[in-house]
Every structure is written in C-alpha cells, then in structure tokens.
Amino acid sequence: MSVSTPAMATSVQEEDFDVGALQRALLAGSHGEGAVAAFTGYVRVSNDQREVHCMELEHYPGMTQRSIADIQQQACERWPLLATGVVHRVGKLYPGDQIVWVGVASAHREAAFSACEFIMDYLKTRAPFWKKELGPDGGRWVAAKAEDESRAVRWREDSAH
Amino acid sequence: MLKVLFFARIKEQLDCASLEVQWRSALADLDALQEELCAERGALWREVLAQDNMIRAVNQVVVPGNTPLGDGDEVAFFPPVTGG
C-alpha cells in the first residue's frame, strides 16, 4: 500500500482568515484523520507594557512562501501527517487581530501536537517576516527573542536522539 | 545583474529597499559584493552591513557564511526574523 503525499496549503496574505474554514479545508478529500492540532496567533494589546496601536508586518515576498512550505515539508518528513496548512498575514494589523494559523492533521494526536509546535517554532525563527510596533511614541522594530531560537534549536537536538 | 534587497531595520538605516549591481567575475562571492557596496557607498553602509546578527540570503535561501555568486542571483540582507 503506498502512502500518499500529505496535502499542504500555504498562504501569505493581508486578508483575515476563518479558522473554521481552514480546518475544514485541511480535512477535505482525505481519510484516516484521528486528530487535528491547530494554533492561532493574535496581535497582543500591549508588549512590554508599551501600548501597541498598530503592528506592521513586513516580509520578503517569494522567500516567505518558500520557507514556510519548506518548514511544512520538514514536518511531514519527521512525523506521519495527512495534511498541513499555514496562513500568515502581512501588512497593518491591530490589537486582537489574527496573525497566523497553523493546522496539522494526522492519524494520531502525538504527531499532530508535535508537528504543530515544530511548525510554529520554525515559523518564528526561520520565515522572513519582521514586526514593527507603532505606538504613541513612534515605531519600534520588535527584537527577535533568544527563547524563540532555543525552542527551534531543541527540535534539532531531539532529532539527534 | 545582481538584485540586492534590504529589509526591515536594515532597509531603514540604509534608506534603500533594493538595488541592482552589474555582475562581473570580480563579484565572485557574497563577501566581495558586500565589500564593493561598502567601498562605493561609504561609512554608513559599512557600519550597517557589519552589524552582528545580520542575515544574508542568496536566491531566497539563508547562507551561513561566504557563498559564490553568479549573474542573475538575488541577494538579501536582513535582521533576525520576528514572524509567527
């Protein structure tokens, strides 16, 4: 019996998204799902006690789609997955807005949970997006966090065992 | 031609989103290109491009160190990413 290639959907877009529709799309036309694990990221109301009025998300067109698809592909190679989907918004976003969605379908929950977390950890450290917070005192580029890098690195260490 | 792109804080500091460089064999690798840009454009460019944590990509793939370049390549300079 051949194993079919997991379905993969990737979108970088300005428009908002509907997580229900995305989850249904993840499952469309396939069989055997026992589990879907999904994550949605939102624009925080404030960061480091600084009021955020607006966030601008810049990206590297072309490389963003490629790097996200590559991350999804890596997840499919590490875990037995049936489908993955990622949507990442760009442009001007406001507190409470949805920024990113990651969905993973698998026969079992362990793979779904792990792959979803892996994709998010790699999205935060490998995909070429940059956030700029616009507040009452002007704009400030968000700094990359060492903690995000450690979370990404641990997937490398885990795979070595 | 080489297409060179700058993003985020780097783009602001250089006041430049993109430029094109006529490729020739002397621009054999990324370090040579970076050196040429600095020599042509002066101290600010040298300072900005020498920043710690600068990330370089060739043809939309991040490269850890010096990398050969050829005519038609796309190069990008950017700070650590903050998506997700």
gemmi code that builds the backbone of each chain (N, CA, C; Angstrom):
import gemmi

chains = {
    "A": [
        ("MET", (0.856, -1.192, 0.000), (0.000, 0.000, 0.000), (0.886, 1.233, 0.000)),
        ("SER", (0.658, 2.136, -0.924), (1.504, 3.333, -0.981), (0.964, 4.395, -0.021)),
        ("VAL", (1.883, 5.169, 0.491), (1.492, 6.284, 1.368), (1.359, 7.526, 0.509)),
        ("SER", (0.205, 8.139, 0.499), (0.051, 9.318, -0.356), (0.726, 10.527, 0.287)),
        ("THR", (1.159, 11.437, -0.555), (1.843, 12.647, -0.092), (0.863, 13.503, 0.714)),
        ("PRO", (1.284, 13.970, 1.884), (0.378, 14.815, 2.665), (-0.007, 16.072, 1.895)),
        ("ALA", (-1.265, 16.464, 2.045), (-1.715, 17.714, 1.437), (-1.057, 18.884, 2.168)),
        ("MET", (-0.753, 19.951, 1.411), (-0.058, 21.088, 2.007), (-0.642, 22.362, 1.447)),
        ("ALA", (-1.073, 23.262, 2.310), (-1.575, 24.555, 1.857), (-0.791, 25.639, 2.580)),
        ("THR", (-0.388, 26.663, 1.828), (0.423, 27.746, 2.392), (-0.104, 29.052, 1.846)),
        ("SER", (-0.324, 30.037, 2.718), (-0.737, 31.337, 2.215), (-0.119, 32.468, 3.028)),
        ("VAL", (0.417, 33.451, 2.325), (0.882, 34.697, 2.935), (-0.034, 35.765, 2.364)),
        ("GLN", (-0.768, 36.457, 3.217), (-1.826, 37.321, 2.712), (-2.097, 38.469, 3.663)),
        ("GLU", (-2.697, 39.535, 3.146), (-3.104, 40.636, 4.009), (-4.454, 40.349, 4.668)),
        ("GLU", (-5.304, 39.621, 3.956), (-6.691, 39.431, 4.406), (-6.763, 38.564, 5.667)),
        ("ASP", (-7.794, 38.788, 6.434), (-8.070, 37.974, 7.604), (-8.503, 36.580, 7.159)),
        ("PHE", (-8.520, 35.634, 8.073), (-8.883, 34.261, 7.738), (-9.893, 33.712, 8.743)),
        ("ASP", (-10.554, 32.622, 8.346), (-11.596, 31.973, 9.149), (-11.065, 30.604, 9.563)),
        ("VAL", (-10.796, 30.440, 10.855), (-10.145, 29.195, 11.289), (-11.036, 27.976, 11.056)),
        ("GLY", (-12.342, 28.125, 11.149), (-13.241, 27.004, 10.883), (-13.118, 26.540, 9.444)),
        ("ALA", (-13.123, 27.499, 8.532), (-12.997, 27.168, 7.109), (-11.641, 26.524, 6.832)),
        ("LEU", (-10.590, 27.039, 7.470), (-9.244, 26.491, 7.257), (-9.159, 25.052, 7.761)),
        ("GLN", (-9.775, 24.783, 8.907), (-9.726, 23.422, 9.434), (-10.520, 22.480, 8.533)),
        ("ARG", (-11.664, 22.939, 8.033), (-12.441, 22.086, 7.119), (-11.637, 21.828, 5.851)),
        ("ALA", (-10.945, 22.841, 5.362), (-10.137, 22.679, 4.147), (-9.008, 21.683, 4.381)),
        ("LEU", (-8.464, 21.704, 5.589), (-7.377, 20.780, 5.948), (-7.832, 19.326, 5.786)),
        ("LEU", (-9.099, 19.068, 6.100), (-9.620, 17.708, 6.108), (-10.257, 17.311, 4.788)),
        ("ALA", (-10.436, 18.252, 3.896), (-11.179, 17.986, 2.667), (-10.511, 16.895, 1.836)),
        ("GLY", (-11.314, 15.944, 1.390), (-10.817, 14.950, 0.431), (-9.827, 13.953, 0.977)),
        ("SER", (-9.689, 13.833, 2.295), (-8.746, 12.815, 2.791), (-9.420, 11.926, 3.830)),
        ("HIS", (-8.716, 10.870, 4.193), (-9.306, 9.881, 5.098), (-8.331, 9.571, 6.218)),
        ("GLY", (-8.835, 9.015, 7.282), (-7.897, 8.486, 8.284), (-7.479, 9.464, 9.350)),
        ("GLU", (-8.008, 10.701, 9.292), (-7.630, 11.628, 10.359), (-8.216, 11.158, 11.677)),
        ("GLY", (-7.363, 11.070, 12.694), (-7.899, 10.876, 14.027), (-7.775, 12.174, 14.780)),
        ("ALA", (-6.862, 13.045, 14.318), (-6.544, 14.229, 15.103), (-6.202, 15.411, 14.212)),
        ("VAL", (-6.650, 16.592, 14.666), (-6.175, 17.840, 14.089), (-5.678, 18.695, 15.246)),
        ("ALA", (-4.441, 19.194, 15.151), (-3.942, 20.154, 16.128), (-3.764, 21.470, 15.390)),
        ("ALA", (-4.242, 22.552, 15.990), (-4.164, 23.846, 15.313), (-3.784, 24.941, 16.299)),
        ("PHE", (-3.155, 25.979, 15.773), (-2.718, 27.116, 16.580), (-3.105, 28.396, 15.859)),
        ("THR", (-3.584, 29.395, 16.620), (-3.813, 30.718, 16.065), (-3.055, 31.740, 16.890)),
        ("GLY", (-2.311, 32.624, 16.230), (-1.591, 33.697, 16.922), (-2.275, 35.030, 16.673)),
        ("TYR", (-2.320, 35.858, 17.717), (-3.005, 37.151, 17.647), (-2.057, 38.295, 17.962)),
        ("VAL", (-2.405, 39.502, 17.545), (-1.649, 40.696, 17.918), (-1.993, 41.033, 19.363)),
        ("ARG", (-0.960, 41.090, 20.213), (-1.186, 41.428, 21.621), (-1.613, 42.885, 21.745)),
        ("VAL", (-2.366, 43.136, 22.831), (-2.787, 44.520, 23.065), (-1.598, 45.372, 23.466)),
        ("SER", (-0.726, 44.812, 24.290), (0.460, 45.577, 24.661), (1.638, 44.638, 24.810)),
        ("ASN", (2.819, 45.138, 24.573), (4.037, 44.351, 24.635), (5.014, 45.084, 25.549)),
        ("ASP", (5.517, 44.394, 26.562), (6.447, 45.034, 27.492), (5.867, 46.320, 28.047)),
        ("GLN", (4.587, 46.277, 28.367), (3.895, 47.417, 28.972), (3.849, 48.643, 28.084)),
        ("ARG", (4.113, 48.448, 26.813), (4.048, 49.571, 25.891), (2.797, 49.371, 25.042)),
        ("GLU", (1.957, 50.378, 25.023), (0.692, 50.262, 24.308), (0.954, 50.163, 22.812)),
        ("VAL", (0.392, 49.139, 22.199), (0.601, 48.959, 20.759), (-0.661, 49.419, 20.026)),
        ("HIS", (-0.522, 50.406, 19.164), (-1.674, 50.896, 18.406), (-1.875, 50.073, 17.152)),
        ("CYS", (-0.767, 49.687, 16.574), (-0.815, 49.047, 15.270), (0.486, 48.280, 15.095)),
        ("MET", (0.401, 47.158, 14.395), (1.617, 46.418, 14.088), (1.740, 46.300, 12.573)),
        ("GLU", (2.919, 46.578, 12.074), (3.144, 46.400, 10.639), (4.010, 45.177, 10.429)),
        ("LEU", (3.557, 44.279, 9.570), (4.319, 43.067, 9.293), (4.907, 43.168, 7.899)),
        ("GLU", (6.225, 43.259, 7.857), (6.939, 43.287, 6.583), (7.385, 41.864, 6.256)),
        ("HIS", (7.550, 41.549, 4.981), (8.061, 40.216, 4.646), (8.869, 40.253, 3.366)),
        ("TYR", (9.489, 39.173, 3.028), (10.321, 39.029, 1.832), (9.504, 38.193, 0.853)),
        ("PRO", (8.776, 38.866, -0.056), (7.882, 38.137, -0.962), (8.650, 37.087, -1.748)),
        ("GLY", (8.062, 35.906, -1.852), (8.755, 34.823, -2.547), (9.436, 33.942, -1.526)),
        ("MET", (10.328, 34.522, -0.740), (11.032, 33.699, 0.251), (10.096, 33.277, 1.376)),
        ("THR", (9.114, 34.115, 1.716), (8.204, 33.729, 2.793), (7.461, 32.449, 2.426)),
        ("GLN", (6.864, 32.433, 1.241), (6.105, 31.241, 0.848), (7.011, 30.013, 0.780)),
        ("ARG", (8.186, 30.186, 0.208), (9.117, 29.062, 0.085), (9.555, 28.525, 1.431)),
        ("SER", (9.898, 29.441, 2.348), (10.425, 28.958, 3.632), (9.326, 28.289, 4.446)),
        ("ILE", (8.102, 28.797, 4.370), (7.003, 28.153, 5.098), (6.729, 26.774, 4.510)),
        ("ALA", (6.674, 26.677, 3.194), (6.444, 25.372, 2.557), (7.556, 24.396, 2.931)),
        ("ASP", (8.778, 24.900, 3.030), (9.914, 24.043, 3.405), (9.752, 23.532, 4.840)),
        ("ILE", (9.288, 24.407, 5.722), (9.053, 24.010, 7.113), (7.963, 22.946, 7.168)),
        ("GLN", (6.888, 23.151, 6.420), (5.814, 22.157, 6.383), (6.341, 20.825, 5.850)),
        ("GLN", (7.164, 20.890, 4.826), (7.743, 19.677, 4.248), (8.594, 18.942, 5.284)),
        ("GLN", (9.393, 19.691, 6.047), (10.214, 19.067, 7.094), (9.332, 18.370, 8.125)),
        ("ALA", (8.216, 19.007, 8.478), (7.294, 18.398, 9.449), (6.755, 17.080, 8.905)),
        ("CYS", (6.410, 17.057, 7.626), (5.868, 15.841, 7.012), (6.909, 14.733, 6.961)),
        ("GLU", (8.184, 15.111, 6.894), (9.245, 14.097, 6.859), (9.525, 13.542, 8.252)),
        ("ARG", (9.265, 14.348, 9.271), (9.541, 13.902, 10.641), (8.396, 13.126, 11.274)),
        ("TRP", (7.174, 13.480, 10.929), (6.008, 12.841, 11.539), (5.065, 12.322, 10.466)),
        ("PRO", (4.284, 11.271, 10.826), (3.304, 10.752, 9.865), (2.076, 11.661, 9.822)),
        ("LEU", (2.042, 12.569, 8.860), (0.969, 13.551, 8.777), (0.119, 13.330, 7.544)),
        ("LEU", (-1.131, 13.746, 7.624), (-2.038, 13.633, 6.489), (-2.172, 14.968, 5.751)),
        ("ALA", (-2.065, 16.056, 6.505), (-2.183, 17.376, 5.866), (-1.615, 18.436, 6.792)),
        ("THR", (-1.084, 19.521, 6.207), (-0.676, 20.694, 6.995), (-1.153, 21.947, 6.276)),
        ("GLY", (-1.447, 22.968, 7.060), (-1.838, 24.246, 6.467), (-1.247, 25.378, 7.287)),
        ("VAL", (-0.775, 26.413, 6.624), (-0.261, 27.601, 7.308), (-0.800, 28.836, 6.592)),
        ("VAL", (-1.306, 29.782, 7.372), (-1.672, 31.097, 6.841), (-0.968, 32.134, 7.700)),
        ("HIS", (-0.267, 33.066, 7.070), (0.415, 34.138, 7.807), (0.048, 35.467, 7.159)),
        ("ARG", (-0.424, 36.373, 7.972), (-0.814, 37.676, 7.432), (0.358, 38.633, 7.425)),
        ("VAL", (0.247, 39.631, 6.548), (1.240, 40.704, 6.466), (0.481, 42.024, 6.343)),
        ("GLY", (1.238, 43.117, 6.482), (0.605, 44.430, 6.367), (0.272, 44.991, 7.740)),
        ("LYS", (-0.728, 45.869, 7.775), (-1.082, 46.557, 9.028), (-2.099, 45.739, 9.814)),
        ("LEU", (-1.756, 45.407, 11.039), (-2.655, 44.654, 11.902), (-2.850, 45.403, 13.216)),
        ("TYR", (-3.962, 45.129, 13.882), (-4.326, 45.865, 15.099), (-4.484, 44.906, 16.276)),
        ("PRO", (-4.388, 45.403, 17.492), (-4.505, 44.530, 18.671), (-5.746, 43.647, 18.589)),
        ("GLY", (-5.562, 42.366, 18.875), (-6.664, 41.414, 18.804), (-6.825, 40.757, 17.443)),
        ("ASP", (-6.178, 41.283, 16.419), (-6.276, 40.685, 15.078), (-5.575, 39.340, 15.035)),
        ("GLN", (-6.038, 38.456, 14.187), (-5.353, 37.198, 13.929), (-4.125, 37.481, 13.070)),
        ("ILE", (-3.009, 36.823, 13.394), (-1.799, 36.985, 12.585), (-1.491, 35.713, 11.807)),
        ("VAL", (-1.541, 34.565, 12.498), (-1.041, 33.322, 11.913), (-1.905, 32.145, 12.336)),
        ("TRP", (-2.016, 31.180, 11.406), (-2.720, 29.934, 11.719), (-1.872, 28.770, 11.221)),
        ("VAL", (-1.736, 27.754, 12.069), (-1.065, 26.512, 11.673), (-2.012, 25.375, 11.998)),
        ("GLY", (-2.265, 24.486, 11.043), (-3.109, 23.318, 11.288), (-2.421, 22.069, 10.796)),
        ("VAL", (-2.538, 21.008, 11.565), (-1.910, 19.736, 11.201), (-2.911, 18.612, 11.410)),
        ("ALA", (-3.071, 17.745, 10.429), (-3.945, 16.580, 10.568), (-3.103, 15.318, 10.529)),
        ("SER", (-3.435, 14.378, 11.401), (-2.687, 13.135, 11.483), (-3.627, 12.038, 11.961)),
        ("ALA", (-3.165, 10.806, 11.881), (-3.987, 9.712, 12.386), (-4.023, 9.740, 13.912)),
        ("HIS", (-2.943, 10.227, 14.515), (-2.866, 10.194, 15.975), (-2.422, 11.529, 16.543)),
        ("ARG", (-2.784, 11.772, 17.804), (-2.580, 13.110, 18.371), (-1.121, 13.464, 18.626)),
        ("GLU", (-0.277, 12.464, 18.920), (1.115, 12.803, 19.268), (1.800, 13.528, 18.107)),
        ("ALA", (1.633, 12.962, 16.904), (2.245, 13.581, 15.725), (1.636, 14.952, 15.461)),
        ("ALA", (0.329, 15.063, 15.628), (-0.354, 16.336, 15.350), (0.145, 17.433, 16.281)),
        ("PHE", (0.194, 17.155, 17.587), (0.671, 18.143, 18.559), (2.115, 18.545, 18.272)),
        ("SER", (2.986, 17.547, 18.107), (4.413, 17.841, 17.915), (4.660, 18.615, 16.637)),
        ("ALA", (4.032, 18.191, 15.547), (4.260, 18.849, 14.264), (3.753, 20.284, 14.284)),
        ("CYS", (2.622, 20.506, 14.940), (2.066, 21.867, 15.024), (3.029, 22.784, 15.767)),
        ("GLU", (3.573, 22.280, 16.880), (4.517, 23.079, 17.658), (5.810, 23.323, 16.877)),
        ("PHE", (6.290, 22.273, 16.221), (7.507, 22.381, 15.397), (7.338, 23.463, 14.332)),
        ("ILE", (6.214, 23.417, 13.616), (5.992, 24.388, 12.550), (5.961, 25.809, 13.117)),
        ("MET", (5.298, 26.013, 14.240), (5.266, 27.354, 14.851), (6.654, 27.792, 15.301)),
        ("ASP", (7.403, 26.887, 15.931), (8.751, 27.241, 16.402), (9.657, 27.624, 15.230)),
        ("TYR", (9.542, 26.913, 14.133), (10.363, 27.228, 12.974), (9.868, 28.474, 12.250)),
        ("LEU", (8.548, 28.673, 12.217), (7.982, 29.892, 11.620), (8.558, 31.124, 12.312)),
        ("LYS", (8.664, 31.057, 13.621), (9.110, 32.221, 14.392), (10.599, 32.505, 14.221)),
        ("THR", (11.355, 31.523, 13.757), (12.808, 31.722, 13.687), (13.392, 31.583, 12.290)),
        ("ARG", (12.603, 31.125, 11.322), (13.177, 30.860, 10.003), (12.473, 31.611, 8.878)),
        ("ALA", (11.228, 32.040, 9.103), (10.462, 32.632, 7.997), (10.681, 34.147, 7.990)),
        ("PRO", (10.950, 34.739, 6.817), (11.357, 36.146, 6.759), (10.209, 37.140, 6.889)),
        ("PHE", (9.742, 37.298, 8.138), (8.786, 38.336, 8.488), (9.442, 39.221, 9.542)),
        ("TRP", (9.060, 40.516, 9.573), (9.555, 41.401, 10.611), (8.399, 42.245, 11.099)),
        ("LYS", (8.262, 42.319, 12.432), (7.159, 43.063, 13.041), (7.657, 44.417, 13.513)),
        ("LYS", (6.852, 45.430, 13.219), (7.149, 46.759, 13.727), (5.941, 47.246, 14.506)),
        ("GLU", (6.151, 47.617, 15.748), (5.059, 48.119, 16.580), (4.979, 49.625, 16.443)),
        ("LEU", (3.784, 50.107, 16.159), (3.587, 51.555, 16.074), (2.776, 51.982, 17.292)),
        ("GLY", (3.353, 52.834, 18.120), (2.675, 53.299, 19.320), (2.630, 54.802, 19.350)),
        ("PRO", (2.182, 55.350, 20.484), (2.057, 56.806, 20.577), (3.402, 57.530, 20.438)),
        ("ASP", (4.493, 56.832, 20.752), (5.801, 57.492, 20.650), (6.580, 57.048, 19.419)),
        ("GLY", (5.893, 56.605, 18.394), (6.583, 56.254, 17.161), (6.649, 54.759, 16.917)),
        ("GLY", (7.558, 54.341, 16.047), (7.654, 52.938, 15.655), (8.859, 52.262, 16.275)),
        ("ARG", (8.717, 50.962, 16.521), (9.824, 50.194, 17.092), (9.811, 48.796, 16.502)),
        ("TRP", (10.937, 48.383, 15.952), (11.046, 47.023, 15.425), (11.114, 46.051, 16.590)),
        ("VAL", (10.292, 45.032, 16.550), (10.305, 44.001, 17.585), (11.620, 43.231, 17.464)),
        ("ALA", (12.244, 42.953, 18.600), (13.514, 42.226, 18.598), (13.246, 40.727, 18.643)),
        ("ALA", (14.077, 39.988, 17.928), (13.979, 38.524, 17.985), (14.324, 38.065, 19.387)),
        ("LYS", (13.633, 37.029, 19.862), (13.854, 36.569, 21.230), (14.744, 35.336, 21.255)),
        ("ALA", (15.681, 35.332, 22.191), (16.574, 34.181, 22.350), (15.769, 32.931, 22.669)),
        ("GLU", (14.687, 33.121, 23.404), (13.828, 31.997, 23.795), (13.231, 31.305, 22.566)),
        ("ASP", (12.860, 32.103, 21.542), (12.318, 31.512, 20.319), (13.377, 30.660, 19.632)),
        ("GLU", (14.615, 31.172, 19.611), (15.696, 30.432, 18.965), (15.959, 29.116, 19.711)),
        ("SER", (15.931, 29.149, 21.061), (16.155, 27.907, 21.827), (15.067, 26.889, 21.547)),
        ("ARG", (13.823, 27.369, 21.393), (12.734, 26.447, 21.105), (12.947, 25.783, 19.740)),
        ("ALA", (13.466, 26.534, 18.789), (13.713, 25.966, 17.468), (14.888, 24.988, 17.517)),
        ("VAL", (15.922, 25.363, 18.247), (17.129, 24.532, 18.335), (16.834, 23.179, 18.977)),
        ("ARG", (15.933, 23.144, 19.962), (15.665, 21.875, 20.646), (15.085, 20.837, 19.709)),
        ("TRP", (14.451, 21.230, 18.621), (13.957, 20.240, 17.661), (15.126, 19.553, 16.983)),
        ("ARG", (16.244, 20.284, 16.795), (17.437, 19.678, 16.199), (18.015, 18.666, 17.160)),
        ("GLU", (18.079, 19.052, 18.452), (18.667, 18.154, 19.455), (17.806, 16.923, 19.643)),
        ("ASP", (16.494, 17.126, 19.635), (15.574, 15.997, 19.800), (15.781, 14.980, 18.695)),
        ("SER", (15.984, 15.468, 17.466), (16.050, 14.538, 16.343), (17.339, 13.739, 16.355)),
        ("ALA", (18.313, 14.205, 17.152), (19.597, 13.504, 17.211), (19.511, 12.274, 18.099)),
        ("HIS", (18.416, 12.167, 18.889), (18.344, 11.022, 19.821), (17.634, 9.834, 19.208)),
    ],
    "B": [
        ("MET", (22.992, 40.866, -14.111), (22.739, 41.773, -12.986), (22.523, 40.980, -11.703)),
        ("LEU", (22.951, 41.566, -10.618), (22.615, 41.019, -9.301), (21.538, 41.914, -8.714)),
        ("LYS", (20.518, 41.295, -8.145), (19.493, 42.078, -7.463), (19.795, 41.994, -5.966)),
        ("VAL", (19.864, 43.131, -5.290), (20.185, 43.151, -3.865), (19.031, 43.793, -3.110)),
        ("LEU", (18.532, 43.099, -2.083), (17.371, 43.562, -1.334), (17.732, 43.785, 0.129)),
        ("PHE", (17.063, 44.754, 0.732), (17.263, 45.051, 2.150), (15.901, 45.104, 2.819)),
        ("PHE", (15.820, 44.596, 4.051), (14.527, 44.545, 4.725), (14.591, 45.126, 6.124)),
        ("ALA", (13.411, 45.552, 6.596), (13.188, 45.940, 7.988), (14.145, 47.056, 8.408)),
        ("ARG", (14.726, 46.888, 9.578), (15.580, 47.935, 10.135), (16.757, 48.274, 9.218)),
        ("ILE", (17.271, 47.285, 8.530), (18.410, 47.488, 7.616), (17.999, 48.415, 6.483)),
        ("LYS", (16.829, 48.156, 5.916), (16.296, 48.980, 4.833), (16.160, 50.435, 5.290)),
        ("GLU", (15.686, 50.613, 6.534), (15.513, 51.979, 7.057), (16.852, 52.660, 7.282)),
        ("GLN", (17.787, 51.909, 7.848), (19.089, 52.516, 8.160), (19.831, 52.931, 6.885)),
        ("LEU", (19.686, 52.128, 5.823), (20.364, 52.437, 4.571), (19.520, 53.332, 3.673)),
        ("ASP", (18.236, 53.474, 4.036), (17.271, 54.181, 3.192), (17.292, 53.607, 1.774)),
        ("CYS", (17.262, 52.285, 1.727), (17.340, 51.605, 0.440), (16.619, 50.259, 0.534)),
        ("ALA", (15.624, 50.041, -0.325), (14.909, 48.765, -0.319), (15.537, 47.766, -1.282)),
        ("SER", (16.065, 48.277, -2.396), (16.675, 47.362, -3.350), (17.583, 48.125, -4.291)),
        ("LEU", (18.524, 47.408, -4.874), (19.354, 47.991, -5.918), (19.833, 46.885, -6.838)),
        ("GLU", (20.347, 47.290, -7.981), (20.899, 46.315, -8.922), (22.387, 46.600, -9.113)),
        ("VAL", (23.141, 45.545, -9.211), (24.588, 45.676, -9.411), (24.958, 44.910, -10.661)),
        ("GLN", (25.677, 45.557, -11.546), (26.143, 44.873, -12.748), (27.100, 43.771, -12.315)),
        ("TRP", (26.778, 42.528, -12.654), (27.663, 41.440, -12.226), (28.906, 41.366, -13.107)),
        ("ARG", (30.017, 41.073, -12.469), (31.245, 40.762, -13.214), (32.020, 39.756, -12.395)),
        ("SER", (32.989, 39.126, -12.976), (33.650, 37.986, -12.317), (34.316, 38.367, -10.996)),
        ("ALA", (34.670, 39.640, -10.824), (35.288, 40.051, -9.546), (34.292, 39.928, -8.386)),
        ("LEU", (32.999, 39.974, -8.713), (31.981, 39.811, -7.658), (31.685, 38.321, -7.511)),
        ("ALA", (32.721, 37.578, -7.188), (32.626, 36.120, -7.218), (31.831, 35.556, -6.053)),
        ("ASP", (31.770, 36.312, -4.950), (31.045, 35.801, -3.796), (30.424, 36.925, -2.991)),
        ("LEU", (29.695, 36.515, -1.980), (28.914, 37.436, -1.165), (29.799, 38.477, -0.467)),
        ("ASP", (30.925, 38.039, 0.067), (31.826, 38.972, 0.758), (32.335, 40.035, -0.212)),
        ("ALA", (32.636, 39.623, -1.439), (33.131, 40.572, -2.443), (32.048, 41.594, -2.774)),
        ("LEU", (30.809, 41.126, -2.902), (29.700, 42.046, -3.174), (29.523, 43.031, -2.023)),
        ("GLN", (29.552, 42.514, -0.800), (29.368, 43.371, 0.367), (30.479, 44.416, 0.431)),
        ("GLU", (31.702, 43.991, 0.167), (32.840, 44.911, 0.193), (32.681, 45.998, -0.876)),
        ("GLU", (32.208, 45.616, -2.062), (32.014, 46.588, -3.130), (30.952, 47.607, -2.748)),
        ("LEU", (29.863, 47.140, -2.162), (28.799, 48.067, -1.752), (29.334, 49.063, -0.720)),
        ("CYS", (30.113, 48.567, 0.234), (30.657, 49.437, 1.276), (31.651, 50.439, 0.700)),
        ("ALA", (32.503, 49.965, -0.200), (33.520, 50.843, -0.792), (32.855, 51.957, -1.601)),
        ("GLU", (31.766, 51.593, -2.305), (31.070, 52.589, -3.137), (30.254, 53.563, -2.327)),
        ("ARG", (29.649, 53.059, -1.258), (28.626, 53.857, -0.595), (29.025, 54.446, 0.747)),
        ("GLY", (30.175, 54.040, 1.260), (30.735, 54.765, 2.401), (30.486, 54.180, 3.768)),
        ("ALA", (30.827, 54.989, 4.768), (30.926, 54.541, 6.154), (29.616, 54.036, 6.729)),
        ("LEU", (28.513, 54.684, 6.412), (27.227, 54.255, 6.966), (26.914, 52.834, 6.523)),
        ("TRP", (27.104, 52.566, 5.219), (26.828, 51.232, 4.691), (27.753, 50.203, 5.335)),
        ("ARG", (29.001, 50.591, 5.510), (29.956, 49.655, 6.110), (29.522, 49.303, 7.533)),
        ("GLU", (29.097, 50.323, 8.256), (28.688, 50.127, 9.652), (27.414, 49.283, 9.741)),
        ("VAL", (26.440, 49.606, 8.908), (25.156, 48.891, 8.958), (25.324, 47.436, 8.553)),
        ("LEU", (26.053, 47.199, 7.459), (26.181, 45.827, 6.960), (27.089, 44.968, 7.830)),
        ("ALA", (27.891, 45.613, 8.689), (28.787, 44.845, 9.566), (28.119, 44.478, 10.889)),
        ("GLN", (26.848, 44.859, 11.053), (26.160, 44.590, 12.326), (26.164, 43.114, 12.675)),
        ("ASP", (26.286, 42.847, 13.976), (26.065, 41.496, 14.497), (24.683, 41.038, 14.093)),
        ("ASN", (24.506, 39.770, 13.946), (23.182, 39.195, 13.673), (22.643, 39.484, 12.280)),
        ("MET", (23.437, 40.138, 11.432), (22.965, 40.345, 10.054), (22.793, 38.984, 9.380)),
        ("ILE", (21.681, 38.826, 8.708), (21.443, 37.574, 7.987), (21.531, 37.866, 6.493)),
        ("ARG", (22.171, 36.967, 5.756), (22.304, 37.123, 4.301), (21.647, 35.930, 3.611)),
        ("ALA", (20.980, 36.196, 2.534), (20.358, 35.114, 1.767), (20.751, 35.269, 0.312)),
        ("VAL", (20.921, 34.135, -0.354), (21.180, 34.119, -1.792), (20.090, 33.288, -2.449)),
        ("ASN", (19.419, 33.877, -3.427), (18.299, 33.204, -4.091), (17.290, 32.644, -3.093)),
        ("GLN", (16.993, 33.461, -2.110), (15.938, 33.199, -1.123), (16.243, 32.051, -0.178)),
        ("VAL", (17.529, 31.737, -0.030), (17.931, 30.744, 0.957), (18.994, 31.369, 1.851)),
        ("VAL", (18.791, 31.319, 3.154), (19.762, 31.900, 4.086), (21.086, 31.147, 3.972)),
        ("VAL", (22.190, 31.904, 3.908), (23.507, 31.277, 3.838), (24.307, 31.641, 5.085)),
        ("PRO", (24.972, 30.649, 5.696), (25.651, 30.902, 6.959), (26.946, 31.687, 6.811)),
        ("GLY", (27.589, 31.607, 5.659), (28.886, 32.281, 5.518), (29.045, 32.783, 4.102)),
        ("ASN", (30.283, 32.870, 3.669), (30.517, 33.339, 2.310), (30.019, 32.321, 1.295)),
        ("THR", (29.473, 32.804, 0.201), (28.834, 31.932, -0.787), (29.144, 32.467, -2.176)),
        ("PRO", (29.425, 31.598, -3.145), (29.682, 32.070, -4.505), (28.448, 32.756, -5.098)),
        ("LEU", (28.683, 33.730, -5.940), (27.595, 34.424, -6.628), (27.782, 34.309, -8.133)),
        ("GLY", (26.656, 34.295, -8.836), (26.717, 34.285, -10.294), (25.731, 35.297, -10.859)),
        ("ASP", (25.877, 35.605, -12.124), (25.000, 36.564, -12.774), (23.545, 36.135, -12.620)),
        ("GLY", (22.683, 37.087, -12.273), (21.265, 36.767, -12.116), (20.855, 36.400, -10.703)),
        ("ASP", (21.812, 36.293, -9.785), (21.475, 35.925, -8.403), (20.757, 37.064, -7.690)),
        ("GLU", (19.950, 36.661, -6.698), (19.258, 37.617, -5.838), (19.851, 37.493, -4.446)),
        ("VAL", (20.269, 38.616, -3.889), (20.906, 38.637, -2.571), (20.042, 39.484, -1.642)),
        ("ALA", (19.935, 39.078, -0.388), (19.173, 39.880, 0.562), (19.928, 39.999, 1.877)),
        ("PHE", (19.802, 41.169, 2.504), (20.390, 41.427, 3.816), (19.234, 41.767, 4.760)),
        ("PHE", (19.168, 41.079, 5.918), (18.087, 41.408, 6.848), (18.421, 41.022, 8.272)),
        ("PRO", (17.693, 41.618, 9.218), (17.935, 41.319, 10.632), (17.231, 40.013, 11.032)),
        ("PRO", (17.488, 39.527, 12.242), (16.792, 38.330, 12.709), (15.285, 38.478, 12.562)),
        ("VAL", (14.624, 37.396, 12.179), (13.216, 37.454, 11.824), (12.316, 37.429, 13.060)),
        ("THR", (11.140, 37.992, 12.908), (10.220, 38.081, 14.046), (8.780, 37.811, 13.636)),
        ("GLY", (8.590, 36.795, 12.828), (7.234, 36.444, 12.409), (6.548, 35.517, 13.384)),
        ("GLY", (5.453, 34.938, 12.931), (4.744, 33.947, 13.722), (3.805, 34.557, 14.752)),
    ],
}
model = gemmi.Model(1)
for chain_id, residues in chains.items():
    chain = gemmi.Chain(chain_id)
    for i, (resn, *xyz) in enumerate(residues, 1):
        res = gemmi.Residue()
        res.name, res.seqid = resn, gemmi.SeqId(i, " ")
        for name, pos in zip(("N", "CA", "C"), xyz):
            atom = gemmi.Atom()
            atom.name, atom.element = name, gemmi.Element(name[0])
            atom.pos, atom.b_iso = gemmi.Position(*pos), 0.0
            res.add_atom(atom)
        chain.add_residue(res)
    model.add_chain(chain)
structure = gemmi.Structure()
structure.add_model(model)
structure.setup_entities()
